[in-house]
């Protein structure tokens, strides 16, 4: 089964657009919660971001969908700080998954990969081609922790993994951006605004632009990964 497809992209964009539209229309039902959440985070001081980062690092290796952490970071911390905390936490989670898979869980992960031929083929191609293909793989929006387990198990070099993993940042930025836009639309609806402000229009147009850019980058990355898989043997000795 394909890990990523055109239908998946269309379904994601359509779902995100529908969710944002509903928030703009009926967000006043949720708006009164946002100040309370923000106040609770402020009262925690530095422990607020620290708690979020610790939770994301602890839960992401358990394959909890990372997008949940991204959207929530955008809602609670805003775009700038949210992206910083989210990317740092998930990157740390990826490193943990890679190290555990390479040194302690290798046989178990390799057994799992036997039933995931596409992920296995991508990981083996990354081991052969190193940093370049690892980066392209990270530009495809597959669960980054799952990919980290696979890359660690097949023995992708640490340097290629550590640098190539930065390729996941565009998709992470998009998740945080949607969270920030969702919070803004909720606050707008809570204020009973009858007209969209320039700031709101800018947020929404920015989201559309981000989706378009990430979509194009992902399409290019997916072609690169497919090409590398086609050039590699179906199976390799691990």
N, C-alpha and C positions, 0 to 999 in steps of 0.2 A: 504494500500500500504506500502511496506517495506520502512523504512527510510534509510536503508543501505543494500547493497547487494554486492555479489561478482562481478556482472557486473559493479556496480558503481566504485569499486576499480580498475578494469581492465581499464575502460574507463578513469578514472583520470590519471592513470600511462601512458597509451598510449598517451593521450593528452599532458601531461607534456613532455614526451620524444619527441613527434613531435615538440612541441614548442621550446624546447632547440635545437633540430636539425636544425630547420629553422633559429634560431638566430645565430648558428655557421656558417651557410651557407650564409645567407643574412643579417647578423647583421650589416654590414658596413653601411647600409642605416640608421640605428638608432644610430650608435656609436657616431656621432658628437653631439648628444643631451646630452649624459651622462655627459661630463665635464661641460656643461652649468648648468645642474640640480645640480650637486655636488657643483659648485661654488655658485649657488644661495642659497643652504642650508648653506654653510660655511659663506656667508655674513650675513645670518640671526642670526648667533651666537647661543646662547642658545634658541632663539625663533624658530629655525628650528625644533629641536626635540619637543619643547613644542607645536608648532602648529600642528605637526603630531599627538601627543598624544591627544591633545584636540579634533581634528577632529575625531579621531578613537573613543574616548569616546562618543562624541556627536552623531555620526552616527551609531555606532554598535547597540544601543538599538532600532534603527529603522529597524533592520534586514538587513542592508547592509551586503553582504557576507564578513565575516571576513578574508577570504583568500586573498581578494584584498589588505587589509591593510598589511597582512603578506608578500606577494610578493613585494609590493611597498617598505616596510621597508628594505627588503633584497637588493633591487636595489639601494635605495638611501643611506642607512646608513651602508650597509655591514652586515655580519652575526652576529657579536657580539652585536654591538649597536642596530642593527635592531631587533634582538630577544628580547633584554631588553625592548626597547620602545614598541614593538608590544605586548608582553605578559603583560606588565604593563597596557597598554591601554585597552586591551580586558578583562583582569581580572577586572579592574575598571568598565567597561561596564557591565560585568556579575553581579557584586555586585549591580549596579544601577537597572538593570532589575529585579533581585531577590527582592530587597526591594520594588520597585514599585509594583511588582506583588503580593507580600505578604500583603502589607498594603493598597494599593490604587486601584489596577487593578484586584484584585482577582476574582471577579465575571465574569469580561469580559474574563479573561484568561481561567477560568474553562469552560466557554461556548465554547471557541475556542477548548479546549481539547476534548470536546464531539465529535468533528469531526476528531480527531486525536487519535484514540484508541491506537495505538502503543506507541506514546509519552506519553499519559496518563498512560498507564500501566507501563511504565518505571519510571515515576515520582512517582506513588503510591508505587511501589516496593522500590524506594529509600527512601521514607518517612518511610516505615516499617523497612528497614535494615540499614538505616543511612549512615555513612561515607564510609563503604566498598563498597556498591553498587553505591553510588554517584561517587566515584572515578572510578569504572569500566565504568560507563556511560560516564564519561568525556573522557575516552580513545577511545570511538567510535566517529568518526568524523561527528557529527551532529552539526549544527549551535549552538555555545555555548550560544548565547544570547537567542535563542528560548528555549533551555533546561533550562536556568536560569529562564525564565518566568514560565515554567512549574513547576520547583522545588519550586519556591516561592509560587505559587498559591496553591499547595497541602500541603504546610506546612512542607517541609523538614527543620530540625533544622539548624540554622545559622552556627553552628560549623561544622556540616557535610558538608554543602554547601561550606563554606570558604576553608576548607582543601581539600575536594574532588574535587573541581574545578581545583586544580593544576594538575589533571590528563590530562588536555587538552594540557599541554606543549609539549609533543612529536609531536603532529600534528602541533602545532604552529611553532615549530622549523623547521619542514619539509617545511612549506610554506615559511619561511624566507630563508631557504637554497636554495630553487628553485629560489627565487628572486636574491640571491647573485650569483648563478651559471649563471642565465640569464644575469646579468650585466657583469660578467666575459667573457662569450662567445661573447657578443655583442662587448666588447672592443677588444677581440681577433680578431673578424672578421673585426672590424674597422681598426685594425693595419695591415690587409692583411697578417696575419700569414699563412704560407703554412704548418706548422707542429705544432702539439699540444705540448705544453710544459708540463713538469712534474706537474706544478701547475694546469694546465687545466685538465690533466688526473686525478689528485687527487680530484679536485672539482667534476668531473663527477662520478668517482667511489664512492666518498663520498655520492653523491645523490642516487646512486643505493643502497648503503648500508643502508642509512636512510630509503628509501622506503621499503626495505626488512624487517628491524627491526620493523618499524611502522606497516607494513602489518601484521606481526606475532602477535604483541602486540594487534592490533585491533581485530584479529580473536579470540584471547583468551578472550578479554574483551566482545566481542559480545556474546560468548558462556555463559559467566558468567551472562550477562544481560538477555539473553533468559531463562536461568535456573531459575533465580529469578522471572521472569514474569510467568513462568509456575507454580511456587509454590504459586503464589498469586491469590486471587480471581479476577474474571474478573472486577468487579467494587467494589469500596469501598466508604463509605460515607466520603466526604471531610469535 
